[in-house]
């Protein structure tokens, strides 16, 4: 049997870095924790997937080092295939478990489909890496073949014909989105981030198509449809303008006017009618009625508007400081960038406590605005395109190495995903007791508090570094301590949260995710809250 390489390690010609091994160990600890909680054939599939992703990850790393990958990926990080590949399968498993406990068979099956889809997307990324690796890595191919064969066999005997077709549809959409978006947006993603982001978009697009074809009046929450239509509409709008501006100069006034006109046409002629078909009412009237339904919502909207104004003033103030300084390449320090983390924490906590549906919709609207403004900046649309380029360049870091600036969008997603992903029909009977009551706060804890405190204290007072990383032990410990304090405050101010003596699981979940933050080179704003959500929901 031919060895993968001359190296004794499973995939590279050089010894494995301590940080990559530590990241893999943390992910395996999470996978085994979920497996011990769920303990069924699907959890065994997740373990098998983690083993094969661990081996294939180093194939991707070697391809990135040699410049042999099919597309241009972000180079300031490893491939990240293992942590990204496990998100959707683990999320589907815990979703299935919670919905089964709540007696909701429809969403129980939905959780199985989510898990199967995540495994299919991860297996495809593995096959892609192994197929373009030279020489062919025989040992890794055998391991991936055994794991993939076992997963496919179990899913074949678990999914109905319709569910199999649904998984294949998502996989097909994922393949096409990879070919389109990774070509249009070089160096914006690592392979793992592409699996996570593009896999999620593919699943959302397939769900929207499925619900549009089988829409029944009175079924489905308009809030859910609103999120699906907004996400898909903004992605399709970006693809449309990217193709269009290949043949046009986007920086002229004529192109800018055309951009704004086509945005109105797509919004009023496609997105709104699509949403109208799903919710069976005027979308604009529904949105206005929803936003101003109660006095509490009016107060929250006014408070959030004040915070948004404060964030804009921070951006303008920092750019004024840069203009007055001698160096035009002045970059905002870490503490300054973390101001926005404090602002989003102040935004989300009142929304979670007082009105989660409003927070759900407001975060969706905010996501649409962020993406639209990024289109304006990226295409240099007049009159704001060049201004946004100048203002946002101050807050760039090494993760924004591609043509898009995505860190602020990832921050919004990280805070919002725990609100969006919780299956509400499975939580209406009080099934989110104990540690699960903290699930909506996963983004606040992992990103708003944990990541912020770790960055500030680690960069200012940290001395003992974790092996193979720039992160410090002091930053991680203060991060865990700050999240524990936050949980205590949540218990005081949110009467619906009752941990029911599950303090050990909460502490273990927070500590494990904080270790992942110390070792991962992926987008932590996106990865950490989802993993904390999974652990708390389990």
N, C-alpha and C positions, 0 to 999 in steps of 0.2 A: 504494500500500500504506500502510495506517495505521500510524503509529509507536506504540510501546507507551506513550509519555508524552512530555512535552516535554523530558525529561532525555536527555542523550546516553548514559546508563548503562542497562544491560540490566534494568531492572525497578523502579527507584524514582524518585521525583520529586526526589531530592537526590543529590549526588555520593556515590559508594560510599566507605565508610569504609576506611581503610588496613588496619584489622585484619581486616575481612571479606575484602578482596582477598588479604591475606597468608595467611589461613586457606585460601582457595580455591587459592592457588598451592601450598601445602604438600600439600593433598589431591591436586591434579593431579600433583605430583611422585611421590606414592605410586602413583597409578593408572598413570602411564607406566612406573614401575619394574616393576610387576607385569606390565604389557603387554609390556615388553621381555623379561621372564623367560619368560612363558607363550607369547605370540606365536601366537595362533590366533584363530578367528572369535569366540570367546567373549570374549577380551580386547578385541577391537575393539568388542564390545557394551558392555563396561565403559567404554571411552573415550567412546563416544557417549552413554551414560547420564550420565557426569560432565559433559559439555558441556551437556546439557539441564537437569540439576539445578542447574548454575551459574546459568543464566538464571532458572529457576523459583524458586530460593531467594529472589530479591529480590521476587517477587510475594508470597510468604509474609511477608517482612519488611514490605512495605507494608500487607498486610492486618492484621498485628499492630499496626502503628503507628496505623492508622485504626480499630482495634477492629472490623473487618469479618469476622474469622475466624468459622468456624462454631461453634467451641468456645472456651472461655477457656484460653489457653496461658500458660506462664510468661513473664513480661514482662521479666525481667532479663537476657535473652539474645536473640540473633538467632534466626532460624528454624532454622538448622543443618541444612537439608535436604541440602546437598551432602555434608558428611562422614558423616552418618548413612546416606544412601542408598547409599553405596559399600561399607559394611561387609559385608553379606551377599553381594553379587556377588563382591567380591574374595576373601572367605573361601571361597566355593564354587569359585572358579577355582584357588586354591592347593591346596585339598583335592582337586580333580580331578587336578591335576598330580602331587601326592604319591602318590595312590592308583594312578594310571596307572604311575608309576615302580615302585611296589611290586607291580604285577601283580594288582591287586584290582579287577576290572571292576564289581562291585556298588557299591562305595563311589565309584568313578570316576563312575558314573551319578548317585549320590547327590550328589556335588559339583556336577554340572551342574544338578540340580534345585534345590539351595540357591542357586546363582547366578541361575537363572531366577526363582525365587520372590522373591529380593531385588529383582531388576529390576522384576518385576510390581508389588510393593508400592510401590516408588519411583515408578513411572509413575502408579499410582493417586493417590498424594499430589500429583503434579504436575497431573494432570487436575483434581483437586479444587480446587487453588489457582487454576488458570486459569479454571475454570468460574464461580467466584464473584468474580473480579476485574472491576471496572467502571472504565473501558471495557475491552472485551475486548482483551487484549494480542496483537495480530495477529502481530507478529514472533516473539514467544516461542512462540506457538501453532504457528507454522510450524516453528520449530527443534525443539520437543518432538514435533511430528507426524513429522518426518523421522527423528529419533532413535528414537522409539517404534516407528515402522513398520519400521525396519531391525532393531531388536531382536526384534520379534515375528516378522518373516520368518525370521530365523536360528533362533530358538527353535522355530518351527513345523517346520522341516526338521531339527531336532536331537533333539527330544523325542518319545517314543512317546506314544500316545493316553493310556495310564495316567499318564504323567508330566505331560502337559498337564492332565489332570483333577486331579492332585495339586496343581499350582500354582494352579489355579482354586479349589480347596477352601481352600487357605491364604489366598488373597485374600479369599474370602467370609468366613472366620472373622475376618480382619483388619478388614474393614468393620464387622462386628457388634461386635467388641471396641472399636473406635474409638467407635462410637455409644454403647456402654454405659459404658466406663471413662472416656472424656473428659468425659462428662456427669456421672458420679458424682464425678470427681476433677478439678475445675477448677484451673488454674494449677499443676498438678504436672509437666507436660511442655511442652517446646517441640515444634513440628511434627516436627523431626528426631528428638528423643528418643522421640516417639510412634511414628515409623517403626521405630526401632531396638528399643525395648522391646516394643511391641505386635506388631510383626512377628515378633520372636523367640518370643513366647508363642504366637502363631498357628501358627507352624511346629511348635513342640513339641506343641501340642494335636493338630494334624493327624497328626503322627508317632505319637502315642499311640493315636489312633483307628485308624490304619492297622495298627499292630502288634497291637492288640487284636483286630481282625477277621481277621488272617492269622497268629495265633500258632501256632507249631509247637514242640512239645516238644523241648528240647535246643538250640534256636536262640536266639541273643541272650544278651547278658551281663546277669545280674540287676542289676548295678551301673547299667547304662544305663537299664533299666526303672525302677529306684528313683528316678532323677533325674526322668524323665518324669512318673511318677505323682505325685511330691511337688510339682513345679512346677504341674501342671495342677490337682491337688487343692486347693492353697492359693489359686490364682486363683479357682476356682469357689466355694470357701468364702467368699472375700471378696465376690464378686458376690451370693451368696445372702444373706449377712448385711446387705449394703448395701440390698438390696431389702426385706428383712424389717424393718429398723429405720426404714424410711420410715413404717411404720405403728405402730411401738412406740417408746417412750422407752428408749433403750439404757442410760441411767444408773441405772436402778432395780435393786434386788437381784433382783426377779423376772426382769427381762430378762437380768441377768448370769448367774443360775442357768440360764436357758433357753439362753443362749449356750454355756455350758460343756457342757450336756447335748447340744445339737445338734452341737457340735464332736466329742464322743465318738461320737455316732450316725454322723456323716459319715465320721469316721476309721475306726471299726470296721465300719461297714455298707457303705461305698462304697470308700474308698481301699484298705484292706487286702484285701478280696475282689478288687478290680481288680488289685492287685499279685500276689495269689496266682494269678490266672488267667494272668498273664504269666510268672511264674518257676516255676510248678508246684510250689510248696512253701510252708510256713507262713512268711509274711514276717517275723514277729517272731523266730521261731527262727533263720531265716536271718541276720537282722541281728545278733542276739546272737552267733551262731557266727562271723560274719564279723569283728565288732569285736574279739573275744577269741581269734582264731585262733592268734596267735603272741605270744611275749613282747615282741617289738618293738612290736606294736600296743598292748599293755597299757601299756608305758612311754610311748609317744606320747600315748595318751589321758590318762594321769596328768599329763604335761607340759602338754598343751593345757588341761586342767582348771585347772591352776595359773595359766596365762596368762589364762584367762577370769575367774578370781577377781581377778587383778590389774587387769583392765579394769574390772570392777565397782567395785573400790576407788577407781580413778581417778575414775569418775563420782561416787561418793559423796563423795569428798574435795573435788572441784570444787564440788559443790552445797553442801557445808558451808561453803566459803569464800564462796559467794554469800550464804548465809543470814547469815553474820557481817558481810558488807559492808553499807554504807549503801544502796547502790543495788540494788534488787531486779531491775533489768534488766541486771545484769552478765552479759556473755557471755564464754565461754571464748576466750582468745586463740588465734591460729593455731598456735602451738607446742604448746599443750595439746591441741588437736584432733589434731595429728599424732602424739601419743602412741599413738593407736590404730593408726596406720600402722606404727609400730615393732613393736607387739604382733603385728599380722598377719604382718609379715615374719618375726618369730621363730616364728610358728606354721607358716607355709607352707614355709619352707626345709627343716626336718627332714622334713616330710611328703613333699616332692618327692624328697629324697635317699633316704630309707629305705623309704617305702611309699606310692606314689602312689594305688593303689586305695583305701587307707584314707582318704587325704586327700580323694579324690573323694567318698566316702560321707559323711565327717564334714562336708565343706563343704555337702553337700545337706541334712543334718540341721540344720546351723546356719542355713541359709537358711530352712528351715521354721520354726525357732524365732523368727528375726527377724521374719518375716512375721506369725506368730501374735501376737507381742508388739505389733507395730504395729497389728494389729486390736484388741487389748485397749486400747491407748492411744487409737486413733482413735474407737472406740465408747464409751469411758469405762466399760469393763467392770470391775465391782467384783471383787476388792478392789484390783487393781493399776493400774487405768486412770488415775486421777488422779495416782498416784505416778509413773508412767512419764511422764505429761505434764510434770510438774514437773522430773523428772530430766533428760529429753532436751531440754527447751527451752533449757537452757544451751548446747547445742552446735549450735544452729540457725545457718544462714547464709542468704545471699540466695537460694540455690538451693532452700531449703525454704519457698517462698512459698505452696504449696498446703496442703490439709488433711493430707496425709501427710508424714511425715519419712522421706525415702528415701536420704539420703546414706550412712548406715551400711550399708544394703542394697546400694547401688551399690558401696561399697568391697568388700564380700564378693563381689559378682558380678565385679568387675574382677580380683580375685585368683584367682577360681575358674574363670572362663571359659577361660583357657589350659589348664587341666586337663580341663575338660569337653569342649571343642570338638575336641581333637586326635583324629582317627580312629585308634583303637588298632590295628584290623586292618591299617592301612597303615603302621604303625611297628614292627611286630614283626620285620621283616627288616633292621633297622638303617638304614632309609631316612631317619631323622632324624639324619644326620651333618652336620658342619660347623656353620654358624650355626643350623640347624634343631634342634640339640641343646639350644638355649637356649629353645625354644618353651614348655616348661612353666614357665619362669621369667619369662615376659613380664609377668605381673601384678606379680611381685615387683620387677622392674626398673622398669617404667613408673610404677606407682602407689606401691608400698611404698618405693622408693628415690628415683626421679626426681621425682615430684610432691611428695614430702615435703621433699626437699632444696631444690627450687626454691622452695617456699612459705616455708620457714624462712629461707634465705639471702636470698631476694628481699625479704622483708618486713623483715628486720633490717639488711641491708647494701647492698641494691640502690639504685642511683642513676640508672643509665641505663635508661630505659624503652623498651620496644619501641613503635614508632609506633602510636598508637590504642589502647593497652592499659595496664593497670596492672601488667603483668608486666615484669620487669627482665632486662636482659642478664646481669647477675651471677647471678641465679637460674637462668637457662637454662644458662649455662656450668657452674656448679657441679653442676647436675642431670646434665649429660652426663658430667662428670668422675666423679661419684659412681657412676653406672651402669657406667662403664668399670672402676672399682675393684671393683665388685660382680661383674662378669664375671670378673675376675682371681681373686677369691676363690672363685667357683663352680668355676673350672677346677682350683683347688687341692683343694677338698673333695669335689667330685663327679667321680669317676673316669670316669663314663660320658660326660662332656662333652668332646668333642674338636673344636675349631673348624676344623681342617684348613686353616689359612691363610685362612679367610674373615673375617679381622679387619676388612677394609675395609667389607664388607657389614654387619657388626655395628655398626661405628661409624656408618656412614651411616644405618642404621635407627634407632639410638638418637637421633642428632642430629635426624633428621626428625621423629620422634615428640615430641621435646622442643620443637621449634619449634611443632608443633601444640598442645602444652600452653600455650605462650606466647600463642597467638592465639585459640584456641577459647573460646567462651562456653558450650559444652555441658558436660554432666557428664563431666569428664575422667576420673573414676574408672572410668567405663564405656567411654569411647571410646578412651583411650590404650592400654590393654593389648591390645585387640582389633586395633588397627592394628599394634602391635609384633609381635603373634602372626603377623599376615598377612605382614609384611615378613620376619620370620625364617623362616617356613615356606616362603616363595618361594625 
